[in-house]
Amino acid sequence: MGGVSSPQSDGMPHAHNPHAVEDRMIKGIEEIDILRERYRQVVEYMEWFLPAWEELSEDDRYVLDAFYNEDNEYGSGMADDVADYFGIERASAYRRKNRALAKLTTLLFGKP
């Protein structure tokens, strides 16, 4: 974070800031504080989400992961993959997704 930086020689005059190192250190500490707060929020979220996720059946988790995984765009053929996996029609795959999502919502928030 702190240290002697090499001079930048670009021909333009520079204003001298005698507190530049301290300013950089303070900025680094502020960034660390922001990252710690984000990490705390993620841990809190996962403590809330994971028990509900683990309570779902393996099939429900597969369906929700197939439809909502960050690598997949909703409607990008995942319904066909789910339908093939379970040997059902595409419309049934969407109904299965809706049921799994309703179960997860109930587990997370209580009554639907």
Buried (B, 14 or more C-beta within 10 A) or exposed (E): EEEEEEEEEEEEEEEEEEEEBEEBBEEEEEEEEEEEEEEEEEEEEEEEEEEBBEEBEEEBBBBBBBBEEEEBEEEEEBBEBBBEEBEEEEEBBBEBBEEBBEBBEEBEEEEE
